[in-house]
Amino acid sequence: MTILIAALASTGSHPYLAIAIAFVVGALLFVLGFRTYREYRVLAETPEVPVRSIAMGLVRVRGKATGDDRLTSPLTGVPCFYYRVQLEKWVKKENENGQWEKVGTETAERKFYLDDGTAQVLVDPHNAQFEVLRTFHGEIGIDSTHSRHVNASLGVPGPTEQDLAAYVKGGGSRARAALEASDAPGAKAAAKVARVAQKIGSLGISLSEGGLTMDFGLGQSYRFTEHCLLADRECNILGTCAENPNPRDDNDRNLIRKGENEKTFLITSESEKQIEKSLRRRAVIMILLGAVVMIGATAIGLHIAGML
């Protein structure tokens, strides 16, 4: 909604453009709502089966995520097969209240085996929709609450404020390394720009929409949110079972991934009832909100045109 409001404000004296933007956004929400509802129906109508009994096609299985190729989450340092860290910055604009704005998102994933006690099956999580445990949420900076919430089930203390500050400073290094390793056109030049920006940032100078800022590392507040698919924890998977192109033995011939025809691919640490309730609620909200925005935009347009 923040993006929509900003887009409408930027149209200024062009009411019909603002109405068109609002209508398109409403239509997108409406379509996405029905897509989410379809995911809910697919999940509800697909029975859970033991891993040893899965067949080719759409399957729903539950078990522990296991395997040797594990990741270490950036903030809590726990073993996992997927993590997502969202970084937000508190931004104050002239004559406006401050708000959290997304700076970036770091994600990583690894293939893993799902073990339900009857058998194991390899899972390729590429392009999956993840609904996994929030392992950490916290803030640092003078405009923040300095809160730090670590999921109690992890049994770890979580990052200190110094750790979080180091993560922010290391963001430029991670982005530059990714650019330098990329073969995409312009990636090398972008890496050079990132290197210069990082050096400038180390001096406490930053560039923003408002121009040049010199705060020498003070006065900036950040919010961190980490989600993980934890190793050796149970998860539910709704995806497509296909042939494993690189089996390690005769018991490793299946692979769960995103299907070519059936696009639903969900990996979640929530229970079946929790995820069904979440998907249903999300679908209803998006459908209703989209309909309200479209109807409202149409009514305003007709009123301006003198037809209502």
C-alpha positions in Angstrom: 0.0 0.0 0.0 2.9 2.3 0.6 4.0 1.9 -3.0 0.5 2.6 -4.2 0.2 5.8 -2.1 3.6 7.0 -3.4 2.6 6.3 -7.0 -0.6 8.2 -6.6 1.1 11.1 -4.9 3.6 11.4 -7.8 0.9 11.8 -10.4 0.1 15.2 -9.0 -2.4 17.0 -11.2 -3.2 13.9 -13.4 -6.2 12.3 -11.6 -7.0 9.9 -14.4 -3.4 8.5 -14.3 -3.8 8.0 -10.6 -7.1 6.3 -11.1 -5.6 4.0 -13.7 -2.7 3.1 -11.5 -5.1 2.3 -8.6 -7.2 0.1 -10.8 -4.2 -1.9 -12.1 -3.0 -2.4 -8.6 -6.4 -3.6 -7.5 -6.6 -5.9 -10.4 -3.2 -7.4 -9.6 -4.3 -8.0 -6.0 -7.5 -9.6 -7.2 -5.7 -12.0 -9.5 -3.0 -12.8 -6.9 -5.7 -13.5 -4.4 -7.3 -16.1 -6.6 -3.9 -17.6 -7.3 -3.3 -17.9 -3.5 -6.8 -19.4 -3.1 -5.9 -22.0 -5.7 -2.8 -22.9 -3.8 -5.0 -23.4 -0.7 -7.3 -25.7 -2.6 -4.5 -27.7 -4.0 -3.0 -28.1 -0.5 -6.3 -29.0 1.0 -7.2 -31.6 -1.7 -3.8 -33.3 -1.9 -3.5 -36.1 0.7 -0.3 -36.6 2.6 1.6 -39.8 1.8 4.6 -41.6 3.2 7.9 -40.9 1.4 8.2 -44.6 0.5 4.9 -44.5 -1.3 5.2 -41.3 -3.4 4.5 -41.5 -7.1 5.4 -39.2 -10.0 3.4 -36.0 -10.0 2.1 -33.7 -7.3 2.7 -35.0 -3.8 2.5 -33.8 -0.2 4.9 -35.2 2.3 6.1 -34.4 5.8 9.4 -35.2 7.6 12.7 -33.9 8.8 15.0 -31.9 6.6 18.3 -33.7 6.7 21.6 -33.7 4.7 25.3 -32.8 4.9 25.3 -29.8 2.6 24.1 -27.3 5.2 24.1 -23.5 5.4 24.7 -21.4 8.5 22.2 -18.6 8.9 23.8 -15.1 8.9 22.3 -13.7 12.1 21.5 -16.6 14.5 24.3 -18.9 13.1 22.0 -22.0 13.1 22.3 -24.9 10.6 19.7 -24.7 7.9 18.9 -25.5 4.2 17.4 -22.1 3.4 17.5 -18.6 4.9 16.2 -15.2 4.1 17.4 -12.0 5.8 15.5 -8.8 5.1 17.2 -5.6 6.0 15.2 -2.3 6.4 16.4 1.2 7.2 14.6 3.9 9.1 14.2 6.9 6.7 13.0 10.4 7.6 12.0 12.7 4.8 11.5 16.4 5.0 8.2 17.4 6.6 7.2 13.7 6.8 7.2 11.1 9.5 9.8 8.4 9.4 9.2 4.9 8.0 10.9 1.6 7.5 12.1 1.1 3.9 13.5 -2.1 2.5 17.2 -2.0 1.8 17.7 -5.5 0.5 17.1 -9.2 1.0 19.8 -11.9 1.3 18.7 -15.5 0.5 20.5 -18.8 0.1 19.3 -22.4 -0.3 20.7 -26.0 -0.5 19.3 -29.3 -1.6 18.3 -31.5 1.2 16.7 -34.9 2.0 13.3 -35.2 3.6 13.2 -38.1 6.0 9.8 -39.3 7.4 11.1 -42.5 9.0 9.9 -44.7 6.1 12.4 -43.4 3.5 14.2 -40.4 2.2 13.6 -38.2 -0.8 15.8 -35.5 -2.3 14.3 -32.0 -2.4 15.5 -29.3 -4.8 14.1 -26.1 -3.2 14.9 -23.8 -6.2 11.9 -21.5 -6.9 9.9 -22.8 -3.9 7.6 -20.7 -1.9 8.9 -20.7 1.6 6.7 -20.3 4.7 9.3 -21.0 7.4 10.3 -20.2 10.9 11.1 -16.6 11.8 14.3 -17.1 13.7 15.2 -13.5 14.5 13.8 -10.0 14.5 15.6 -6.9 15.9 16.5 -3.3 15.5 19.6 -1.1 16.1 20.2 2.7 15.9 19.1 5.8 17.7 15.6 5.8 16.2 15.0 2.1 17.0 13.7 0.2 20.0 16.9 -1.8 20.3 14.7 -4.9 20.6 16.1 -8.3 19.7 13.8 -11.3 19.6 15.4 -14.8 19.0 13.1 -17.8 18.5 13.3 -19.6 21.8 13.3 -23.1 20.2 16.8 -22.4 18.7 18.6 -22.4 22.0 21.1 -19.7 20.9 21.6 -16.2 22.3 21.4 -14.6 18.8 23.4 -11.7 17.4 24.6 -8.7 19.5 24.1 -5.1 18.3 27.8 -5.2 17.3 27.1 -8.3 15.2 24.1 -6.6 13.5 26.2 -3.5 12.8 28.9 -5.7 11.2 26.2 -7.4 9.1 25.2 -4.0 7.7 28.7 -3.0 6.9 29.4 -6.3 5.3 26.5 -6.0 2.9 28.5 -4.1 0.4 31.2 -6.8 0.4 28.6 -9.5 -0.2 27.0 -7.6 -3.1 30.3 -6.8 -4.7 31.5 -10.4 -4.5 28.3 -11.6 -6.2 28.8 -9.0 -9.0 32.5 -9.9 -9.5 31.5 -13.6 -9.8 28.8 -12.9 -12.3 29.2 -13.2 -16.1 26.3 -10.9 -16.8 26.9 -7.9 -19.0 27.9 -4.8 -17.0 28.5 -6.9 -13.8 32.2 -6.0 -13.6 31.5 -2.3 -14.0 28.8 -2.5 -11.3 31.3 -4.2 -9.0 33.7 -1.3 -9.4 30.9 1.2 -8.5 30.0 -1.0 -5.5 33.6 -1.0 -4.4 33.7 2.9 -4.5 30.4 3.1 -2.7 31.6 0.8 0.0 34.7 3.0 0.6 32.6 6.1 0.7 30.2 4.4 3.2 33.1 3.4 5.4 33.7 7.2 5.9 30.1 7.7 7.1 29.0 9.2 3.8 25.9 7.9 2.1 23.8 8.8 -0.9 20.0 8.9 -0.8 17.0 10.5 -2.5 17.5 13.5 -0.3 21.1 14.0 -1.5 24.5 13.5 0.3 24.4 12.5 3.9 27.4 12.6 6.3 26.6 10.9 9.6 29.8 8.9 10.1 27.8 5.8 11.1 25.5 7.7 13.6 21.9 8.4 13.3 21.0 5.4 11.1 18.6 2.8 12.3 18.2 -0.7 10.8 15.7 -3.5 11.3 16.5 -7.2 10.6 14.3 -10.2 10.0 15.6 -13.7 9.5 13.6 -16.8 8.4 15.2 -20.2 8.2 14.3 -23.8 7.1 16.1 -25.4 10.0 18.1 -28.6 9.7 16.8 -31.7 11.5 13.4 -30.0 12.0 10.1 -31.1 10.5 8.6 -29.4 7.5 5.7 -29.9 5.1 6.3 -30.0 1.3 3.8 -29.7 -1.5 5.6 -30.2 -4.8 6.2 -32.3 -7.9 7.9 -35.7 -7.7 10.2 -36.4 -10.7 13.1 -38.6 -11.6 16.4 -37.8 -9.9 18.9 -37.2 -12.7 21.9 -37.9 -10.4 20.8 -40.7 -7.9 23.4 -41.8 -5.4 21.9 -45.3 -5.2 18.8 -47.3 -6.1 16.9 -45.7 -3.2 17.6 -42.2 -4.5 15.7 -42.2 -7.7 13.0 -39.6 -6.8 13.3 -35.8 -6.6 10.8 -33.2 -5.4 11.0 -29.9 -7.1 8.8 -27.3 -8.8 6.8 -28.9 -11.6 6.8 -27.8 -15.2 3.0 -28.0 -15.5 1.9 -27.8 -11.8 3.6 -24.7 -10.5 2.6 -25.1 -6.9 5.7 -25.7 -4.8 5.5 -24.9 -1.1 8.0 -25.7 1.7 6.8 -24.7 5.1 7.6 -25.4 8.8 4.0 -24.8 9.7 1.5 -27.5 10.3 -1.1 -28.4 7.7 -3.9 -26.6 9.5 -1.7 -23.5 10.1 -0.7 -23.1 6.4 -4.2 -23.8 5.1 -5.6 -21.1 7.5 -2.8 -18.7 6.5 -3.3 -19.2 2.7 -7.1 -18.9 3.0 -6.9 -15.7 5.0 -4.3 -14.2 2.7 -6.4 -15.1 -0.4 -9.6 -13.6 1.1 -7.8 -10.3 2.1 -6.2 -9.9 -1.3 -9.4 -10.6 -3.2 -11.5 -8.2 -1.1 -8.9 -5.5 -1.1 -8.4 -5.8 -4.8 -12.1 -5.6 -5.4 -12.5 -2.5 -3.2 -9.6 -0.7 -4.9 -11.0 -1.4 -8.4 -14.5 -0.4 -7.4 -13.3 2.7 -5.7 -11.1 3.7 -8.6 -13.9 3.2 -11.0 -16.4 5.2 -8.9 -13.9 8.1 -8.5 -13.3 8.1 -12.3 -17.0 8.2 -13.1 -17.5 11.0 -10.6 -14.7 13.1 -12.1 -16.2 12.5 -15.5 -19.6 13.7 -14.3 -21.2 10.3 -14.9 -21.9 9.5 -11.3 
